Every structure is written in C-alpha cells, then in structure tokens.
C-alpha cells in the first residue's frame, strides 16, 4: 500500500461491471420487527468467558456481547490469559465490528449509539484513554461493517449496506478518519481486504450471493478469483503475509445465509463455515480445503501469519494450520489483532 492517494485513485475510477452470482442470502430487513440486541442470557450467552489455554501471541481485541454492563470491548493477553475492559458499550448502543489501527493506538469501531436507528457509523476508540469519538455519523438504514484500515492509518475500508429503499444496495466504501467523509470504492461488494496495495472483496450478485472474490488494482482494473467453481457462498476475507484466505459457508436445508456482520450483530442465525481455505494467489482458481465445520462470526489476520477467530466456541488463533482454542465463550462476536 503506498498511502492515502492509492484509495483516492480507486474511489475516482469509473463504474465497474461485476459478475452476477447464484444462490440466496437471507438477512434482516429494517422493515422486519427488530430482533433483540442481546438474546436471553440464560440460553445463547450462558457460558461465562473462561480462558482454556495460553499462547505466545500479541494482544488481541474482541467484542463480548453479553448482557450489560458486560457488553464490552476487551483486550486479551494470549500469553497470560489476562483480559481488561477497554470500552463498556452503553445502554441501547451496539457494535458491528472493530479493527486495530496500524500503529496499535486505536480501534476503528463500527458503532451506533442506538440500535433502534437500524444503522451505524464509524467511531475511533483511543486505547490509551478509552475515549470513543464519532468519525462518521450513524445514518438510519445504512450499516458500515467489516472495517479494515489502510496501511497509512488515514482511511478505513468498510462494507456499506444501504437498506433505505426497497432494493438493498451493497458496496465497499472508504471512510476518511480525519473528517468522516465516506466515498464509494467498488459497487456490489462486501468484506474488503487489503493486500499489497490491492483491494479484495466478495462480489455480490443481484440475488445477494457471494460466489467469487474480486480484486481492484491501483489502476482501477478489476479481476475475479473463482473459488470452488463458484458453487459455494463465501465469507471472511483475511489478508496475511501478502496472501489472502477465504472462509466458505455451508448451506443448510431450510435455512438461508445471513448477510454479513450487520445481521449477525443483531443476534440473527449464522451457519457453519469451513474454517479456512487455501490462500488465494495471483489469478488462480483455488479449490477449498475443508478444515471442519464451525460457526465463524468474525476473523482477522494477526500480522504474523496467523488468524484470530471469534467462533461459536469462543476465541481461537490459527497458526500454521493449527487452531489453538484460547477462550471458551458464546458471546464473542468480533475480533482484531
């Protein structure tokens, strides 16, 4: 990544023609009855957070979505198992994702002060002071999720889900952290990731299926990486050591697929996903290596070749293909490292 001008050039490129996928993705609509932000703590979130193992690893940040005041963003030292709260989510507020800044001083937080607004903006959490500052305001009916920092620390890429009209509009946007400006980067796309100056994303078809990975070059050219012959719905793009990995969703009879983190943050159902596939490289068409089914809520690269994952069982770190389960919990929804 060569800095801020890179994303600016990408934003200024013309409209892009994207491939239409197949399949159906079912998400929560603002016209529906709003689901409870936090389901009954006696069922879904009945397991208190418990450290089950330790691992020599840098600090991990995660969102624990329990009944208030335990709804929080916390820092975990994987080497000792000690955790500390860095932000307590206020009553009625909701978090849709977090991303650690390149210098490690702050978190970009997909955040809304009121879940009933059915939308959210991007805020900045100072990890030294605990102060949360609004960067881009919450717009009712518009979700910004899946935040990813540009390497210069001046912009954040995010998925934008616009539900203000009958036809849901999905695109990847750039949020300028200095003034909160939001600019479109690529249409019909979600789940951005950055690798060596190129923006990767999940292509979204007219039926909301995500069957291919798009690559937006600094020149504005778009290419497609096909995964599993385009027959599987995709999720979670994670860049690590100059490569990209993708999780693959498994369809279940009689159950649709949730539409990204926004739906999951509301407590909607999720489906099992293959933990991680082979890395995507160049213009190749990798086949999926099934690593075992597990409900994955969120995942992020750790900067050292590993992947930190929030799944149905808790928090884990995968290094060299081996998953190390560190925390048992049903309440961890988002992670960054």
FENUR-V748139 format. One record per pair of residues at least 6 apart in sequence whose C-alpha atoms are under 7 Angstrom apart, sorted by the first residue. I is the first residue (numbers start at 1). J is the second residue. If there is no record, write none. Layout:
# FENUR-V748139
i j
I J
I J
This chain:
# FENUR-V748139
i j
1 151
1 196
1 197
2 197
3 151
3 152
4 152
4 154
6 218
9 218
10 185
10 218
10 220
11 183
11 184
11 185
13 220
19 205
20 204
20 205
20 206
21 204
21 205
21 209
21 210
21 211
22 205
22 207
22 209
23 207
23 209
24 207
24 208
24 209
24 256
25 208
25 209
25 256
25 257
25 258
25 259
26 256
26 257
26 258
26 259
27 258
27 259
27 263
28 263
30 118
30 141
35 266
36 266
37 266
37 267
38 66
38 67
38 267
39 267
41 67
44 330
45 66
45 330
45 331
47 329
47 330
48 329
49 327
49 328
49 329
50 327
50 328
50 329
51 81
51 326
51 327
51 328
52 326
52 327
52 328
53 325
53 326
54 78
54 79
54 80
54 81
54 326
55 78
55 79
56 78
56 79
57 78
57 79
58 77
58 78
59 75
59 76
59 77
59 78
59 337
60 75
60 76
60 77
60 336
60 337
61 73
61 74
61 75
61 76
61 335
61 336
61 337
62 73
62 74
62 75
62 332
62 334
62 335
62 336
63 72
63 73
63 74
63 332
63 333
63 334
63 335
64 71
64 72
64 73
64 331
64 332
64 333
65 71
65 72
65 331
65 332
65 333
66 331
69 88
71 88
71 89
72 85
72 87
72 88
72 89
73 85
73 86
73 87
73 88
74 83
74 84
74 85
74 86
74 87
75 83
75 84
75 85
75 86
76 82
76 83
76 84
77 83
86 127
86 130
87 130
92 113
92 114
92 115
93 112
93 113
93 114
93 115
94 111
94 112
94 113
94 114
94 115
95 109
95 110
95 111
95 112
96 110
96 111
96 145
96 261
96 262
96 265
97 109
97 110
97 145
97 146
97 147
97 334
98 107
98 108
98 109
98 110
98 147
98 334
98 335
98 336
99 107
99 108
99 109
99 147
99 148
99 149
99 336
100 106
100 107
100 108
100 336
100 337
101 107
101 149
101 153
102 151
102 153
105 126
105 127
106 124
106 125
106 126
106 127
107 124
107 125
107 126
108 122
108 123
108 124
108 125
108 147
109 122
109 123
109 124
109 125
110 120
110 121
110 122
110 123
110 144
110 145
110 147
111 120
111 121
111 122
111 123
112 119
112 120
112 121
112 138
117 140
118 140
118 141
119 138
119 139
119 140
119 141
119 142
119 143
120 138
120 139
120 142
120 143
120 144
121 136
121 137
121 138
121 139
121 143
121 144
122 134
122 135
122 136
123 132
123 133
123 134
123 135
123 136
124 132
124 133
124 134
124 135
125 131
125 132
125 133
126 132
135 177
135 179
135 180
136 180
136 181
141 162
141 163
141 164
142 160
142 161
142 162
142 163
143 160
143 161
143 162
143 262
144 158
144 159
144 160
144 161
145 158
145 159
145 160
145 261
145 262
146 158
146 159
146 191
146 261
147 156
147 157
147 158
148 156
148 157
148 158
148 193
149 155
149 156
149 157
150 156
154 176
154 177
155 174
155 175
155 176
155 177
156 174
156 175
156 176
157 172
157 173
157 174
157 175
157 192
158 172
158 173
158 174
158 192
159 171
159 172
159 173
159 190
159 191
159 192
160 170
160 171
160 172
160 173
161 169
161 170
161 171
162 168
162 169
162 170
163 169
170 187
170 188
170 189
170 190
171 186
171 187
171 188
171 189
171 190
172 184
172 185
172 186
172 187
172 189
172 190
172 192
173 182
173 183
173 184
173 185
174 182
174 183
174 184
174 185
175 181
175 182
175 183
176 182
188 203
188 204
188 205
189 201
189 202
189 203
189 204
190 201
190 202
190 203
191 201
191 202
191 236
191 237
192 199
192 200
192 201
193 199
193 200
193 201
193 237
193 238
193 239
194 200
194 239
195 239
195 242
195 243
196 242
197 218
198 215
198 216
198 217
198 218
199 215
199 216
199 217
200 213
200 214
200 215
200 216
201 213
201 214
201 215
202 210
202 212
202 213
202 214
203 210
203 211
203 212
203 213
203 214
204 210
209 233
210 233
210 234
211 230
211 231
211 232
211 233
211 234
212 224
212 225
212 226
212 227
212 230
213 224
213 225
213 226
214 222
214 223
214 224
214 225
215 222
215 223
215 224
216 222
216 223
225 283
225 284
225 285
226 285
227 285
227 286
227 287
228 286
228 287
228 288
232 248
232 249
233 248
233 249
234 247
234 248
234 249
235 246
235 247
235 248
235 249
236 246
236 247
236 299
237 244
237 245
237 246
237 247
238 244
238 245
238 246
238 300
238 301
239 245
239 301
240 301
240 303
240 305
241 305
243 279
243 280
243 281
244 279
244 280
245 276
245 277
245 278
245 279
245 280
246 276
246 277
247 273
247 274
247 275
247 276
247 277
248 273
248 274
249 271
249 272
249 273
249 274
250 271
250 272
250 273
257 270
257 271
258 264
258 269
258 270
264 270
270 295
271 295
272 293
272 294
272 295
272 296
273 293
273 294
273 295
273 296
274 290
274 291
274 292
274 293
274 294
275 291
275 292
275 293
275 294
276 291
277 288
277 289
277 290
278 286
278 288
278 289
280 286
294 311
294 312
295 311
295 312
296 310
296 311
296 312
297 310
297 311
297 333
297 334
298 309
298 310
298 333
298 334
298 335
299 307
299 308
299 309
299 310
299 335
300 307
300 308
300 309
300 335
300 336
300 337
301 307
301 308
301 337
302 308
302 337
305 319
306 317
306 318
306 319
307 317
307 318
307 319
308 316
308 317
308 318
308 335
309 315
309 316
309 317
309 335
310 316
310 332
310 333
310 334
310 335
312 330
313 328
313 329
313 330
314 327
314 328
314 329
314 330
314 332
315 325
315 326
315 327
315 328
316 323
316 324
316 325
316 326
316 327
317 323
317 324
317 325
318 324
